[in-house]
């Protein structure tokens, strides 16, 4: 096939004759013809429309008469070679440019900084100063507390303190202004760079200007990092004039303009729609031999496609092939998509015609792009013609029909959308979740609530799992009908389905509740978000407070502000300093791939999820044979398109088959056009660690580093947790220190992982846990409820209640709810049998006593039952009922355990009936207690009934349930049944522990069933081989 691309750019060389990328008729236009086009008369516009119609008819005739061949080796996805780095900047820059780009915040020599950090460890000082700056003390000002510190404020210390104040710019500025007044101290360029980044993230351009003026006034010279920060700040704020001015000043200051500076400038211009200026910078880059990655090329392509410079668009696509080393097929796909996004239907059709004439393979992706472009241009009849051609060639699928439905819904033509929806169902193809979601949103908007709910039920009945967007749409529908209880029920079903609600799901819930003035429910949601460490954005708080003020709910505003204060105490928020530098660019690049939803202002766009069928197919292949050669052969024959997201899901679903999935991970990483990302490596490290294959886990870590993938605190947290959960806490501690030696500041998750494993009974190290917990507090992190519960529980279990009590004051000072902290402490005292001390703490509490009673009464009841005081326990339950607090599932579970212990089976059944009467659903702990209780009474059949009933009612047994049931069965001489449970665990993907296998093995031998005991050992050996590679 004749080459369609030139492999050396001559885009801006007027002395050379171009060979056109594709021979488009009428594509190259002179400036004169451009002016003529601007004054086109109505008759010419009509003539052009007629020409497009004629062209479309020609295209459909061509496509309809020829057989379209599928080419499985060419796919519309990015294919970036190793020549392009992860941040989108080509590594083919000059050595000087690479050195500039590698500079840190200070801009000083990296080697000198390394020596400095080896000589002095500033981290303890930084932690303490940060705790003062970020601390909240209404009695003593930050400045007064800083004055009392005896530290010498070195520039390195100041810079690191500011970096930890990234999300509290007002506090950072106060500290910055205070420290510069200290005798003998002067801010250096690294400190100014940090402050400029903080001000830019806060969109405070006035602060940016003041800092720049101060730098010039104090004679502090800007480094290359300063200039690139300024260009980025003004670019994100769409202050193109200022950005261009900074770029020009940078040039005149004698700095070598590197790929980073050009990259930021071109992206900013593309976001602002200034393709003409972006093109000039691109020309300058090409002349200097500086290049960038595929992402920026796609942005530039989309931006220039909106102009009339079609020949220039061709040349950019040409350069994409040469520089980014993507296939011609992919380049034409990006070119076609750019035309369709820009509404250039004529040019898109011209491209299709020329590709067909050149005998290029036109696969289903090309057709889908064209269909989407026609729908966007409101040419639905033409789009349906293309779909009809796809149908005849057996290229149509649920995705393309979903595009058609989106097109009709965009025109508010719901009847036609529903008609196409029926077409999908009759064809035997399951509609996509996003298609269901879009239709439901429109039905709810049209007040057709019942139809929307019926559609949601139909989706579930057909086995299509709803995602967070679909569930959130139904929640919004219920709230629109003022059905708050039903909305909560649907929202809560997310976690039951294993879906973690996103901040967008929460924000939609909050906004809908605001409209109906349900402020108590909003406070409940905010508390739930805070407990789940979901970032609550300031604009959501502002929305709620504004609504409260309008409705005169001033008494509850202070509660919202208190939650906001706690929320802002996290310095590692999800949308914090690690946020991508140009979020707007992602919207520009990915907008074409997202379905058009109705409630754009409220609901997030449904992202293209990994196909579950693909995941299941790969998992089936991996589990089908233990012979890797046969497995590899089956993988080679698979038509599944491998992406990092797909690989992550395969690793997650088949992690118990560690050997096979890690071999798969290695195999897929060597495929042409594929490259693992950080998430894929993190998941592979976790899989190896879960199988206790620590040699392979470390090997994957080193491979990740060699491949240049970003190693974050999450990577280290995974390794720390994997070492710690097996009792190797000393190695976990060394790994934590290794992370800090690498220059990474521990995040909230890394602190939590280390403290959690240090508090567990296996490998417990209370002294190190205490030291790490205090370090976490000094670093400005607020631990979550789960971590505080583990830590205080550990201290109480070893008898160190004094330190546990003193910890409560520290938690209160950093914003952790005092009532919650005391409830956790009281719970821990009850668990270790110190009930009198727990009651004393409850009686002496000076805060909101009624709330603490609600939090702790279940623990008090548990403690009373532990020491046999049934009547006092029941009196406590009745007293709480009188004030409107019903017993929770944990109270009923405690009663069930007590009655089984006392062999009062009638009382057990009576308690179960009360639970059912009050619609209190048993938890997995309740069922486990029932199983063990029946076994303790010798009622094996009843125990099995409880186990089966548990599964039938939708509660899946967990590892503890299986372990305890296995122990009970072996003690009762039913080890053969326990062996069956081991097999059931393996079938469900739950890995039995060594103790589980040992218990069954000894039980079977004790019962004289030696052959079955050998089978138990064989299962254990097979599991070890199945989970490890090393």
Secondary structure, DSSP 8 states (H G I E B T S, - for coil): ----S-SS--TT-TTS----SS--TT----HHHHHHHHT--HHHHHHHHHHHHHHHHHHHHHHHHS-----TT--SS----TTB-TTS-BTTS-HHHHHHHT--SS-S-HHHHHHHHHH---HHHHHHHHHHHH---SSS-HHHHHHT------HHHHHHHHHTTTT-HHHHHHHHHHHTTSTT----HHHHHHHHHHHHHTT-HHHHHHHHHHHHHTT----HHHHHHHHHHHHHTT-HHHHHHHHHHHHHTT----HHHHHHHHHHHHHTT-HHHHHHHHHHHHHHT----HHHHHHHHHHHHTSS-HHHHHHHHHHHHHHH---HHHHHHHHHHHHHHTT-HHHHHHHHHHHHHTT----HHHHHHHHHHHHHTT-HHHHHHHHHHHHHTT---HHHHHHHHHHHHHTT-HHHHHHHHHHHHHTT----HHHHHHHHHHHHHTT-HHHHHHHHHHHHHTT----HHHHHHHHHHHHHTT-HHHHHHHHHHHHHTT----HHHHHHHHHHHHHTT-HHHHHHHHHHHHHTT----HHHHHHHHHHHHHTT-HHHHHHHHHHHHHHTT-SS-TTSTTS-S-HHHHHHHHGGGS---S-TTTS--------HHHHHHHHHHHHH-S-HHHHHHHHHH------HHHHHHHHHHTTTSHHHHHHHHHHHHTSTT----HHHHHHHHHHHHHTT-HHHHHHHHHHHHHTT----HHHHHHHHHHHHHTT-HHHHHHHHHHHHHTT----HHHHHHHHHHHHSSTT--HHHHHHHHHHHHHTT----HHHHHHHHHHHHHTT-HHHHHHHHHHHHHTT--HHHHHHHHHHHHHHTT-HHHHHHHHHH--S-HHHHHHHHHHHHHHHHHHTT-HHHHHHHHHHHHHTT----HHHHHHHHHHHHHTT-HHHHHHHHHHHHHTT----HHHHHHHHHHHHHTT-HHHHHHHHHHHHHTT----HHHHHHHHHHHHHTT-HHHHHHHHHHHHHTT----HHHHHHHHHHHHHTT-HHHHHHHHHHHHHHHHHH---
